[in-house]
């Protein structure tokens, strides 16, 4: 195959010529109105302008929008429905080129040439980054206008090759969409190309580790994962797949290689075939910078293909800017390995931005040609490589580099991923769990994997250090269970993920976007950079800091947008338009589903991420109408999709699934759908089973016929909450569980065995003593049975009629701390005295289903604060909670606790919504 032939096959599809009616020009300047909010501004001293495709702009042939031109002699003005541009016809300067966004929005301001201040884009790599780093620009700005400078990018020729641009000119793309950030992204994709659909199998779990595996040890590892109930869809082999230590010394290091290390992989074809039999795809690591040396299996064929003046045995340098080298590089070195079973490549380029041609970044060429070459023969192309600049979204997936193991790295990663949407880059793959440096931290690993579940790609990766391994069985039981559950959850999410995969391609909406894309006028949406929208239905607030050492609960201060939100892990229902500190155990992070939201999941029995499942679970958050269309295909690049609509009618209480439309050949004919209505009980859904998250019912039917599930009309989700504090009066004459308070009808209360309010150190009814050191925390009072309205930001009573009794009363706002206690809107009133041991049980609707035990050992004053933190913050607006506070005598080896030899009064409170 000749080099000119392969270049034509790998030619980018482009339409670089704008419509003449969209152009306003002078002798040395040209303005092209590409869309109502997008204008291209060019300046050239020679009066020559670029009409070829560039790395950023490949499609300028767009429908001409309506616009007006005002010719003022020394100044030209262009006005569309979205912006007003003024230009003085000279070289671009801040006083000569300005754009004012039109419309209404907080913070909109005039943009002048040279202004920055956009909301950021992404960066080439996270190598050596330990926390937040600067990122390159994007196309959205809180001021309403952002610009991409395309002056130095190289161009694609008509033959499909590349060429540097003439120096000295200016080429700007100005996005003036105000706060309509989704429209700015759609304009970006219109001019720069859409995000491709990645293969479905890429959305499952990836296993990667820098380790000298053999074919035997790798398969044994997969067997162990299978025994643990964890499945992977992508097997990554780092650089030790090729010759490293066996490279002859005269050739230097083993950094670059194209020949299997036969000592480790004696039969590569059989090994790759076995991986494929297990439904895994395979990628191999590449470092091509050292060229091709004479010890490589493909050296002789490369030498013959290039026919240079070099002597046989001389190394062949890496020259990706030479079409002949590119031809041989792909055809001789890579295609034979792909014929053996390699599915795609991990391009680990770390050698900078310079090549043999000025202005040509070798990473750009590697990404462009490797990606297009991987899509031959009707396959969906894929490449794992670093970001090379605006336009890189056309070559997924992004490899963010060697991640440092630290909480700071974890804390920046969700922000980094979400902000990348501002430049259209939606498919980052991070080293989940971190790769190097740092220290072992089991909790950090758990939280990182939980974030990975809600990342574009979940690729576990680690170094060869045995203390930093990512195998779940290398961790204690608590961490091991959380990691395994997270990896299983990722596979279950694939139906939802693949639908969002198609949505990103068709509608120009990345899988992950910052909250301000949806709520641009809410100042709070800009202040929570670690929160993000995960597809059309979910909001994720990852926990990126260590847990409280006493409660053993992780927390995140989250902003809940307006509306009603339900946590898909707990079934807790929360009202939005407020900030709240959300607490979670180690087994989950807050993942919230909007009212009317619908999330399809693979059934728990489904473990193959690449297959369209026979069993599907559907999560429904009632409270508003909702609709979701499940998209499925057979994996081919041009395959038609099957579309299954899922509709929820709030007024009628009716869920309709199907019928499936389109190409149904790849969809199972009969399916089982298990529907969970979050926050509803069995009384709301006839025939449903009561679960910890809501009411669950299963239906079976053919894909070509509609299925329906009905509930009571206009159902309202309610997380039934019960808070019970059992007494610890071990020295009193009263039996346990008799010093209680119960609701006794509207406006009244009933008190049995309740000590008077701060009037005596002794309880007059049960005789038990209160701690004099903390009277405000240990005093009791009858509970008002009347229901009070939900507290406002300045209110002091909680819904359910439970007044806050602490003398240092403070407004009840979310989980605001006051007087050492946490407050909640439903379970506000934690009454009774303290002791150093707490057991919390919760998230069940029947007493015989209590679970989630948590033990805390602390001082008396602290015990109520942490009990309240668990009873209130952990179960937002909700789920049944039982808190048992009991007297605890310290282990004899540790000695008694001073002042804890008396019985303490504790009262009983039950709250049901």
C-alpha positions in Angstrom: 0.0 0.0 0.0 1.4 3.4 -1.0 1.6 6.3 1.4 -0.7 8.4 -0.8 -3.3 5.6 -0.6 -3.3 5.3 3.2 -3.4 9.1 3.5 -6.6 9.2 1.4 -8.2 6.5 3.5 -7.4 8.4 6.6 -8.6 11.8 5.3 -10.8 13.8 7.7 -14.2 14.6 6.4 -14.5 18.3 6.2 -16.5 21.2 4.7 -14.1 24.1 5.4 -15.5 26.8 3.0 -18.0 29.1 4.6 -21.0 30.4 2.6 -20.1 33.6 0.8 -23.2 35.3 2.2 -21.8 34.9 5.7 -18.6 36.8 4.9 -17.9 40.5 5.5 -14.4 41.5 4.5 -11.9 44.2 3.8 -8.4 44.2 2.3 -6.7 42.7 5.3 -9.6 41.6 7.5 -12.4 39.1 7.2 -15.4 38.5 9.4 -17.5 35.3 8.9 -20.8 35.0 10.7 -21.0 31.2 11.2 -24.0 31.2 13.6 -26.1 33.6 15.5 -23.6 33.5 18.4 -20.4 32.5 16.6 -18.3 34.7 14.4 -14.8 34.1 12.9 -12.5 37.1 12.9 -9.3 37.1 10.8 -6.5 39.6 10.2 -3.7 39.1 7.7 -1.1 41.7 6.7 -0.9 40.1 3.2 -4.6 39.8 2.8 -4.5 36.0 2.6 -7.0 34.0 4.6 -7.2 30.4 5.4 -10.0 28.3 3.9 -8.6 24.9 4.6 -9.7 22.7 7.5 -7.6 23.2 10.7 -7.2 21.0 13.7 -10.0 23.0 15.4 -12.3 24.0 12.5 -13.2 21.4 9.9 -16.8 22.6 9.1 -17.5 26.2 8.2 -20.2 25.5 5.7 -23.1 26.3 7.9 -26.5 27.8 7.4 -26.2 31.6 7.2 -27.9 33.2 10.2 -29.8 36.5 10.1 -27.5 39.5 10.8 -27.1 43.2 10.1 -24.0 45.0 8.9 -23.6 48.7 9.9 -20.9 50.3 7.9 -19.7 53.4 9.7 -16.7 54.2 7.6 -13.9 53.8 10.1 -15.8 51.1 12.0 -17.9 48.1 11.0 -20.6 46.7 13.2 -22.4 43.3 13.0 -25.5 42.6 14.9 -27.3 39.2 15.4 -29.9 38.1 17.8 -27.1 37.2 20.3 -24.3 39.7 19.9 -23.2 43.2 18.7 -19.7 43.3 17.3 -17.7 46.5 16.7 -14.4 46.5 14.7 -12.2 49.4 13.6 -10.8 47.5 10.5 -7.3 47.4 11.8 -5.0 44.9 13.6 -6.9 43.4 16.5 -6.6 45.4 19.7 -8.7 45.7 22.9 -10.0 49.1 21.8 -10.6 48.1 18.2 -12.4 44.8 18.5 -15.2 44.2 20.9 -18.3 42.0 21.2 -21.3 42.7 23.5 -23.6 39.8 24.3 -27.3 40.6 23.9 -30.0 39.2 26.2 -30.5 39.0 30.0 -28.1 37.4 32.4 -26.3 38.2 35.6 -22.7 39.2 34.9 -22.9 39.6 31.2 -20.3 42.1 30.0 -18.6 43.4 26.9 -15.7 41.3 25.6 -12.6 43.0 24.2 -9.7 41.4 22.2 -7.3 39.8 24.6 -9.8 39.3 27.4 -9.7 35.9 29.2 -12.0 35.1 32.0 -13.8 32.2 30.5 -14.9 29.2 32.6 -12.0 27.1 31.5 -11.5 24.0 29.3 -9.0 21.3 30.0 -5.3 20.5 29.9 -2.9 18.2 28.0 -2.1 16.0 31.0 -2.3 15.6 34.8 1.3 14.3 34.9 3.0 15.6 38.1 -0.3 17.4 39.1 -1.1 17.1 42.8 -4.3 19.0 43.1 -5.7 21.9 41.0 -3.7 23.0 37.9 -4.4 25.8 35.3 -6.4 24.7 32.3 -6.7 26.0 28.8 -9.6 28.0 27.7 -13.1 27.0 26.7 -16.1 28.4 24.8 -18.3 29.5 27.7 -17.9 32.5 29.9 -19.9 33.9 32.8 -19.4 37.3 31.1 -21.2 35.8 28.0 -18.3 35.8 25.4 -15.3 33.5 25.0 -12.8 33.2 22.2 -10.7 30.3 20.7 -7.5 31.4 19.1 -6.9 29.2 16.1 -4.0 31.2 14.7 -1.2 28.6 15.2 -2.9 25.3 14.5 -1.9 23.4 11.4 -4.1 22.6 8.5 -5.3 19.6 6.6 -4.7 19.5 2.9 -7.2 18.4 0.3 -5.2 15.1 0.0 -5.7 14.4 3.7 -2.1 15.3 4.8 -1.0 18.2 7.0 0.8 21.4 6.6 1.9 24.3 8.8 0.1 27.6 8.6 1.6 30.9 7.5 2.8 32.9 10.5 1.8 36.4 11.5 -2.0 36.4 11.0 -4.8 36.2 13.5 -7.7 33.7 13.4 -10.3 33.9 16.2 -13.6 32.1 16.8 -15.7 34.2 19.1 -18.5 32.5 20.9 -21.1 35.0 22.2 -23.9 32.9 23.6 -24.4 34.7 26.9 -25.4 32.2 29.5 -26.8 29.7 27.0 -23.8 27.4 27.5 -25.4 24.3 25.8 -25.9 26.4 22.6 -22.2 27.4 22.7 -21.3 23.8 22.8 -23.6 22.9 19.9 -21.8 25.7 17.9 -18.5 24.3 18.9 -19.4 20.8 17.6 -20.9 22.4 14.4 -17.6 23.9 13.5 -15.2 21.4 15.0 -17.0 18.1 14.5 -19.2 16.1 16.8 -18.1 13.7 19.5 -18.0 10.2 18.1 -20.0 7.3 19.6 -17.5 5.2 21.6 -17.9 1.4 21.5 -20.4 0.1 24.1 -17.8 -2.2 25.7 -15.6 0.8 26.5 -18.2 1.9 29.0 -17.6 -1.1 31.3 -14.7 -1.7 33.7 -11.0 -1.5 32.5 -8.2 -3.3 34.2 -4.8 -1.7 34.0 -1.6 -2.0 36.0 2.1 -1.3 35.3 3.3 -4.8 36.2 5.2 -7.7 34.6 2.3 -10.0 34.0 2.7 -13.3 32.1 -0.1 -14.7 30.1 -0.7 -17.2 32.9 -0.7 -14.7 35.8 -3.0 -12.4 33.8 -5.6 -15.1 33.2 -5.3 -16.2 36.8 -6.0 -12.6 37.9 -9.2 -12.5 35.7 -10.2 -15.8 37.2 -9.9 -14.3 40.7 -12.0 -11.3 39.6 -14.6 -13.6 38.2 -14.7 -15.4 41.6 -15.3 -12.1 43.3 -18.2 -11.3 41.0 -16.4 -8.6 39.1 -16.2 -8.4 35.3 -14.1 -6.3 33.1 -14.6 -5.4 29.4 -11.2 -4.0 28.6 -7.8 -5.6 29.4 -4.9 -3.1 29.4 -1.4 -4.3 29.0 1.2 -1.7 30.0 4.7 -1.5 28.4 6.0 -4.9 29.7 4.0 -6.6 26.9 7.0 -5.9 24.7 10.7 -6.4 25.1 12.1 -4.2 27.9 14.7 -6.0 30.0 15.7 -8.2 27.1 16.6 -5.3 24.8 20.3 -5.6 23.9 22.3 -2.9 25.7 23.7 -1.3 22.5 20.1 -0.3 21.6 19.5 1.7 24.7 16.3 1.5 26.9 13.2 -0.6 26.3 11.0 2.4 26.4 9.8 1.8 22.8 8.9 -1.6 21.5 6.7 -3.5 19.0 7.8 -7.1 19.7 6.2 -9.4 22.2 8.3 -10.3 25.2 8.2 -14.1 24.5 9.4 -15.0 28.0 6.2 -13.5 29.4 3.9 -14.2 26.5 5.1 -17.2 24.6 2.0 -17.5 22.5 0.4 -14.1 22.1 -2.2 -15.2 19.6 -3.6 -17.8 22.1 -3.5 -15.4 24.9 -5.4 -12.7 23.0 -7.9 -15.3 21.8 -8.6 -16.3 25.4 -9.2 -12.7 26.4 -11.6 -12.4 23.5 -13.3 -15.6 24.6 -13.9 -14.0 28.0 -15.5 -11.0 26.2 -12.6 -8.6 26.8 -11.1 -6.1 24.4 -7.4 -5.6 24.5 -5.2 -2.5 24.3 -1.4 -2.3 24.4 0.7 0.6 25.6 2.9 2.5 23.1 5.9 4.8 23.5 6.9 5.4 19.8 9.5 8.1 20.3 12.6 5.9 19.9 11.6 4.7 16.5 12.3 1.2 15.2 15.5 -0.6 16.1 17.0 -3.7 14.6 16.0 -6.1 17.3 12.3 -5.6 16.5 10.3 -8.3 14.7 9.1 -5.8 12.2 12.5 -4.1 11.5 13.3 -5.8 8.2 9.9 -5.0 6.7 10.1 -1.4 7.9 13.6 -1.1 6.4 12.4 -2.4 3.1 9.2 -0.3 3.0 11.1 3.0 3.6 14.0 2.2 1.1 16.2 4.9 2.6 20.0 5.3 2.4 20.5 3.9 5.8 22.5 0.8 6.4 20.7 -2.4 7.4 20.9 -2.4 11.2 20.7 1.3 11.6 17.8 2.5 13.8 14.8 4.0 11.9 13.9 7.3 13.5 10.3 8.2 14.5 9.2 10.7 11.8 5.4 10.9 12.0 5.4 13.9 9.7 6.7 11.8 6.8 3.8 10.1 4.9 5.9 7.2 3.9 6.9 6.5 7.6 3.3 6.8 8.6 2.3 4.2 6.0 4.9 1.7 7.2 4.4 2.6 10.8 0.7 1.6 10.7 0.9 -1.2 8.1 4.0 -3.0 9.2 4.2 -2.4 12.9 0.6 -2.2 14.1 -1.7 -4.0 11.6 0.0 -7.4 12.2 -0.5 -7.0 16.0 -4.1 -6.1 15.4 -4.5 -9.2 13.3 -3.3 -11.2 16.3 -6.1 -9.7 18.4 -5.1 -6.2 19.6 -8.3 -4.1 19.5 -6.9 -0.6 20.0 -3.9 1.3 21.2 -2.9 3.2 24.3 -0.7 6.0 22.9 1.4 7.2 25.8 3.2 10.1 24.2 5.2 12.2 26.6 7.9 13.8 24.4 6.5 17.3 23.9 4.9 19.3 21.0 7.7 19.6 18.5 8.3 17.5 15.4 10.4 17.8 12.2 7.8 20.3 10.8 7.5 23.6 12.6 4.0 24.0 14.1 3.1 20.3 13.9 2.5 18.6 17.2 3.3 14.9 16.9 0.6 14.1 19.4 -2.0 15.6 17.1 -0.9 13.4 14.2 -0.7 10.2 16.4 -4.2 10.8 17.7 -5.6 11.7 14.3 -4.2 8.9 12.2 -4.3 6.1 14.9 -7.9 6.9 15.7 -9.1 6.9 12.0 -7.0 3.8 11.3 -8.6 1.9 14.1 -12.0 2.4 12.5 -11.3 0.5 9.3 -13.4 -2.6 8.4 -16.6 -1.1 9.9 -15.4 -1.0 13.5 -16.1 1.8 15.9 -12.7 3.5 16.3 -11.1 4.0 19.7 -7.8 5.3 21.0 -6.5 6.0 24.5 -4.3 9.1 24.3 -3.6 12.5 25.8 -5.4 15.7 24.9 -3.7 17.7 22.1 -5.8 20.9 22.0 -9.2 22.2 20.8 -10.7 19.7 18.4 -9.3 16.7 20.3 -12.8 15.6 21.2 -12.9 13.9 17.8 -10.4 11.2 19.0 -11.7 9.6 22.2 -10.7 8.4 24.7 -8.5 10.9 26.6 -5.7 9.6 28.9 -5.1 12.2 31.6 -1.6 10.9 32.5 0.1 9.5 35.5 -2.0 10.5 38.5 -0.4 11.2 41.9 -2.1 9.3 44.7 -3.5 12.0 47.1 -6.7 13.4 48.3 -5.8 16.6 46.5 -5.7 14.7 43.2 -9.0 13.1 43.9 -10.6 16.5 44.8 -9.5 18.1 41.6 -10.5 15.2 39.3 -14.3 15.7 39.1 -13.8 19.4 38.5 -11.2 18.7 35.8 -13.5 16.2 34.1 -16.6 18.5 34.2 -14.8 21.6 33.1 -13.5 19.8 30.0 -17.1 19.9 28.7 -16.5 23.7 28.1 -14.2 22.8 25.2 -16.4 19.8 24.1 -14.0 17.2 25.5 -16.3 14.6 27.0 -14.4 11.3 27.3 -11.6 11.6 29.9 -10.1 8.4 31.3 -8.2 8.8 34.6 -6.0 6.6 36.6 -8.7 5.6 39.0 -7.1 5.1 42.4 -4.0 7.0 41.4 -0.8 5.7 39.8 2.3 6.8 41.6 3.8 8.5 44.7 1.6 9.1 47.6 0.8 6.4 50.2 -1.6 3.7 50.7 -5.0 4.9 51.9 -7.9 2.5 51.8 -10.6 5.1 52.2 -9.0 7.2 49.4 -9.1 4.2 47.1 -12.8 3.5 47.9 -13.8 7.1 47.2 -11.8 7.2 44.0 -13.5 4.0 42.7 -16.9 5.4 43.6 -16.1 8.5 41.6 -14.9 6.3 38.8 -18.3 4.7 38.5 -19.6 8.2 37.6 -16.7 9.1 35.3 -16.7 8.8 31.5 -14.4 5.8 31.7 -13.6 3.6 34.7 -10.0 2.4 34.3 -8.3 1.1 37.4 -4.6 1.7 37.2 -1.6 1.4 39.6 2.1 1.0 39.6 4.1 -2.1 40.3 4.2 -1.3 44.0 2.5 -4.1 45.9 1.2 -1.7 48.6 -0.7 0.3 45.9 -2.4 -2.6 44.1 -6.0 -2.1 43.1 -7.3 -5.7 43.5 -10.2 -5.5 45.9 -9.0 -8.5 47.9 -5.9 -6.5 48.8 -8.1 -4.3 51.1 -9.9 -4.9 54.4 -13.4 -6.2 54.4 -15.2 -2.8 54.5 -13.1 -1.3 51.6 -13.2 -4.6 49.7 -16.9 -4.7 49.7 -17.3 -1.1 48.7 -14.9 -1.5 45.8 -16.6 -4.7 44.5 -20.0 -3.1 44.8 -18.8 0.0 42.8 -17.3 -2.1 40.0 -20.6 -4.1 39.7 -22.6 -0.9 39.7 -20.6 0.4 36.8 -21.5 -2.5 34.6 -25.2 -2.0 35.6 -25.0 1.6 34.5 -24.0 0.7 30.9 -27.5 0.9 29.4 -27.8 4.5 30.7 -24.3 5.3 29.7 -24.6 4.1 26.2 -27.8 6.1 25.7 -25.9 9.2 26.9 -23.1 8.1 24.5 -25.5 8.4 21.6 -26.9 11.6 23.0 -23.5 13.2 23.2 -23.0 12.5 19.5 -26.4 13.5 18.2 -27.3 16.4 20.5 -23.9 17.8 21.4 -24.2 17.3 25.2 -21.2 15.7 26.9 -21.8 13.0 29.4 -20.5 15.1 32.3 -21.1 18.9 32.5 -20.8 21.4 35.4 -24.0 22.4 37.2 -23.8 26.0 35.7 -24.6 24.6 32.3 -28.2 23.9 33.6 -28.5 26.6 36.2 -26.4 29.5 34.8 -28.3 32.2 36.7 -27.8 30.6 40.1 -24.6 31.8 41.7 -24.4 28.6 43.8 -23.9 26.5 40.7 -20.5 28.1 40.1 -19.4 27.5 43.7 -19.5 23.7 43.7 -16.9 22.7 41.1 -16.8 19.0 42.2 -20.5 18.5 41.6 -21.6 17.6 38.1 -24.5 16.4 36.0 -24.0 12.8 34.9 -26.1 12.5 31.8 -29.6 13.9 31.5 -31.0 12.5 34.8 -28.4 12.4 37.5 -26.5 14.8 39.7 -23.4 13.5 41.5 -21.7 15.1 44.5 -18.6 12.9 45.1 -17.0 12.7 48.5 -13.3 13.8 48.0 -12.1 14.3 51.6 -11.4 11.9 54.5 -14.3 10.8 56.7 -14.9 12.1 60.2 -12.7 10.0 62.6 -15.5 9.7 65.1 -18.7 9.2 63.1 -16.7 7.3 60.4 -18.9 9.2 57.9 -17.8 11.0 54.8 -19.4 14.2 53.9 -19.7 16.8 51.1 -21.2 20.2 51.2 -23.5 20.1 48.2 -25.8 22.6 46.4 -29.1 21.1 45.6 -30.6 22.9 42.6 -34.3 23.9 42.6 -36.7 21.0 42.6 -37.0 17.6 44.3 -34.1 15.2 44.3 -33.9 11.5 45.4 -30.7 9.7 46.2 -30.7 6.5 44.1 -28.6 4.6 46.7 -30.7 5.4 49.8 -34.1 6.5 48.5 -33.8 9.7 50.5 -35.9 12.5 49.1 -34.6 16.1 49.4 -36.0 19.5 48.5 -33.6 21.6 46.4 -32.7 25.3 46.1 -30.4 25.1 49.1 -27.0 23.9 50.3 -26.6 21.0 52.5 -23.9 18.9 54.1 -24.6 15.3 52.9 -23.1 12.5 55.0 -22.5 9.0 53.7 -20.9 5.8 54.9 -18.1 4.2 53.0 -20.4 2.3 50.7 -21.8 5.1 48.6 -21.6 8.8 47.5 -24.6 11.1 46.9 -26.1 10.4 43.5 -29.3 12.3 43.0 -32.2 11.7 40.6 -34.4 14.7 39.7 -38.2 14.5 40.0 -39.5 12.7 36.9 -36.1 11.2 36.3 -35.7 7.8 34.8 -32.6 5.7 34.9 -32.4 2.3 33.1 -29.8 -0.2 34.5 -28.7 -3.7 33.6 -30.1 -6.3 35.9 -27.9 -7.6 38.7 -27.4 -10.9 36.8 -26.1 -9.1 33.7 -22.3 -8.9 33.8 -21.3 -8.4 30.1 -21.0 -4.6 29.4 -20.9 -5.2 25.7 -24.3 -7.0 25.4 -27.8 -5.6 25.4 -29.2 -7.1 28.6 -32.2 -9.5 28.9 -33.0 -8.1 32.4 -33.3 -4.4 33.0 -33.9 -2.4 36.2 -35.5 1.0 36.0 -35.3 3.7 38.7 -38.1 6.2 38.8 -38.2 9.4 40.9 -41.9 10.4 41.0 -43.1 14.0 41.5 -43.2 15.1 37.8 -43.7 13.7 34.4 -40.7 12.0 32.9 -39.5 10.4 29.6 -36.4 8.5 28.7 -35.6 6.8 25.4 -33.2 3.8 25.8 -30.9 3.5 22.8 -29.2 0.3 21.9 -27.3 -1.0 18.8 -25.2 -4.0 17.6 -21.9 -2.2 18.0 -21.2 -1.4 14.3 -20.1 2.0 13.2 -23.1 2.5 10.9 -25.6 0.3 12.8 -29.1 1.5 13.3 -30.3 2.0 16.8 -33.2 0.4 18.7 -35.2 2.9 20.7 -37.3 1.9 23.7 -39.4 4.8 25.2 -40.0 4.8 28.9 -42.7 7.3 29.9 -44.0 8.2 33.4 -47.3 10.1 33.9 -47.4 11.7 37.3 -51.0 12.6 37.2 -52.2 9.2 36.2 -49.5 7.2 38.1 -48.7 5.2 35.0 -45.4 4.0 33.7 -45.3 2.8 30.0 -42.3 0.9 28.6 -41.9 0.4 24.9 -42.7 -0.8 22.4 -39.1 -0.9 21.0 -38.8 0.8 17.6 -36.1 0.8 14.9 -33.6 -2.0 14.3 -34.6 -4.5 17.0 -32.3 -7.3 15.7 -29.8 -6.8 18.5 -32.4 -6.5 21.3 -33.7 -9.5 23.2 -37.2 -10.4 22.1 -38.4 -11.0 25.7 -37.2 -8.9 28.6 -37.8 -8.7 32.3 -38.1 -5.1 33.6 -37.8 -4.5 37.4 -39.1 -1.1 38.2 -38.3 0.7 41.5 -40.3 3.8 42.4 -38.0 5.6 44.8 -39.6 6.9 47.9 -42.9 5.0 47.4 -44.3 2.2 49.6 -46.2 -1.0 48.7 -49.5 0.8 49.4 -48.6 3.2 46.5 -47.8 0.4 44.0 -50.2 -2.6 43.8 -48.3 -5.9 44.0 -45.0 -4.2 44.7 -42.3 -5.4 47.1 -41.1 -3.1 49.7 -37.3 -2.4 49.5 -34.9 -0.1 51.3 -35.2 2.5 48.5 -38.8 2.2 47.5 -41.5 0.0 46.0 -40.3 -2.5 43.4 -42.3 -4.5 40.9 -41.2 -6.7 38.0 -42.9 -7.1 34.6 -42.1 -9.4 31.7 -43.0 -8.9 28.1 -41.9 -8.8 24.5 -39.9 -5.8 23.2 -42.3 -5.1 20.5 -45.3 -4.7 22.8 -45.8 -2.0 25.5 -45.7 -2.8 29.2 -47.4 -0.8 31.9 -47.0 -0.4 35.6 -49.5 1.6 37.6 -49.3 3.4 41.0 -51.8 5.5 42.9 -52.7 8.6 41.0 -50.3 11.5 41.5 -48.0 9.7 44.0 -45.7 11.6 46.2 -42.4 10.2 47.4 -41.9 10.3 51.1 -39.0 8.9 53.0 -40.6 7.6 56.1 -38.5 8.6 59.1 -38.4 7.2 62.5 -36.0 8.4 65.2 -36.0 6.4 68.3 -33.7 6.9 71.3 -33.9 4.2 73.8 -33.2 4.9 77.5 -30.0 4.1 79.3 -31.3 4.3 82.9 -29.5 1.3 84.2 -29.5 2.4 87.8 -33.2 3.5 87.8 -36.1 1.3 88.9 -37.7 1.7 85.5 -37.5 -1.1 83.0 -35.6 -0.3 79.8 -37.6 1.3 77.0 -40.2 2.8 79.4 -39.0 6.4 79.6 -40.6 7.5 76.4 -42.3 10.3 74.6 -44.9 9.7 72.0 -47.1 11.8 69.8 -50.6 12.0 71.2 -52.6 13.7 68.5 -52.6 17.2 67.1 -51.8 19.8 69.6 -51.0 17.5 72.4 -48.3 15.4 73.9 -47.9 12.5 76.2 -45.0 12.2 78.6 -44.2 9.0 80.5 -41.1 9.1 82.7 -39.9 12.4 81.4 -37.6 14.5 83.6 -38.5 18.1 84.1 -36.8 20.7 82.1 -33.5 21.7 83.8 -35.3 22.0 87.2 -33.4 19.3 89.0 -30.4 17.1 88.5 -32.7 14.2 89.1 -35.6 12.9 87.0 -38.7 13.2 89.2 -40.4 10.2 87.5 -37.7 7.7 86.9 -35.1 8.9 89.4 -32.2 8.8 87.0 -29.5 11.6 87.1 -28.5 14.0 84.4 -25.0 15.1 83.6 -24.5 18.4 85.3 -21.6 19.2 83.0 -23.9 19.6 79.9 -27.4 20.5 81.2 -28.5 21.9 77.9 -27.7 18.7 76.1 -29.2 16.4 78.7 -32.5 18.1 79.6 -35.8 16.8 78.3 -39.2 18.3 77.6 -42.5 17.0 76.3 -42.7 16.9 72.6 -45.4 19.0 71.0 -47.6 16.7 68.9 -48.9 19.5 66.5 -47.3 19.7 63.1 -45.5 22.9 62.4 -44.8 24.3 59.0 -41.5 23.5 57.3 -38.9 25.9 58.7 -37.8 28.8 56.6 -34.2 30.1 56.7 -35.2 32.1 59.8 -37.5 29.6 61.4 -36.9 27.7 64.6 -39.4 24.8 64.4 -39.1 21.7 62.3 -41.8 19.9 60.3 -43.5 17.4 62.5 -43.9 19.8 65.4 -40.6 19.1 67.1 -39.2 22.4 68.5 -35.5 22.7 68.8 -34.7 22.8 72.5 -31.1 23.9 72.7 -30.8 27.3 74.5 -28.4 28.5 71.8 -31.2 28.4 69.2 -30.2 29.1 65.6 -32.1 29.1 62.3 -32.7 25.7 60.9 -31.1 25.8 57.5 -30.1 22.5 55.9 -27.6 21.0 58.3 -26.3 24.2 59.8 -24.4 23.7 63.0 -25.7 25.5 66.1 -24.7 24.9 69.6 -22.7 21.9 68.6 -25.6 20.1 67.0 -26.6 19.3 63.4 -30.1 20.2 62.3 -32.4 18.6 59.8 -35.8 19.5 58.5 -37.6 16.3 59.4 -35.7 14.6 62.2 -34.7 17.7 64.2 -35.4 16.8 67.8 -32.9 14.5 69.3 -33.9 14.4 73.0 -32.3 12.9 76.1 -28.9 12.5 77.6 -25.6 11.3 76.2 -23.3 8.4 76.6 -20.2 7.3 74.9 -21.6 4.7 72.5 -24.1 5.0 69.7 -25.6 2.4 67.4 -27.4 3.7 64.4 -29.6 1.5 62.3 -31.5 2.8 59.3 -32.9 3.1 55.9 -35.6 0.4 56.4 -39.3 0.7 56.6 -39.9 -2.2 58.9 -38.3 -2.7 62.3 -37.3 -6.3 61.4 -35.2 -5.0 58.5 -32.9 -2.7 60.4 -29.4 -2.5 59.0 -26.3 -0.2 58.7 -24.8 -0.4 62.1 -22.3 2.3 63.2 -20.5 2.4 66.5 -19.0 5.6 67.8 -16.9 5.9 71.0 -16.5 9.5 72.2 -17.1 11.8 75.1 -20.5 12.6 76.5 -20.9 16.1 75.0 -19.7 14.9 71.7 -21.9 11.9 71.5 -25.1 13.9 70.9 -23.5 16.0 68.3 -22.3 13.0 66.3 -25.5 11.1 67.0 -27.4 14.0 65.6 -25.1 14.3 62.6 -25.9 10.7 61.8 -29.6 10.9 62.6 -30.1 14.1 60.7 -27.6 14.6 58.0 -27.1 11.0 57.0 -30.8 10.4 56.4 -31.8 13.6 54.5 -35.5 14.2 54.9 -35.9 10.8 55.6 -35.5 7.1 55.9 -36.5 5.3 59.0 -33.7 5.7 61.5 -33.2 4.1 64.9 -30.6 5.6 67.2 -29.9 3.7 70.4 -28.0 5.7 73.0 -27.0 3.5 75.8 -24.6 3.7 78.8 -21.3 2.0 78.0 -18.7 0.9 80.5 -15.2 1.2 79.2 -13.1 -1.9 78.7 -11.3 -2.8 81.9 -8.0 -2.6 80.3 -8.7 1.1 79.4 -10.1 2.0 82.8 -13.4 3.6 83.7 -14.5 7.0 82.3 -14.8 9.6 85.0 -18.3 10.9 85.6 -20.0 8.0 83.7 -20.9 5.9 86.6 -24.5 7.3 86.7 -27.5 6.3 84.7 -28.5 8.9 82.1 -32.0 9.7 80.9 -32.9 9.1 77.3 -36.3 9.6 75.8 -38.1 8.0 72.8 -39.3 9.9 69.8 -40.9 8.5 66.7 -41.4 10.6 63.5 -43.4 9.3 60.5 -44.0 11.4 57.4 
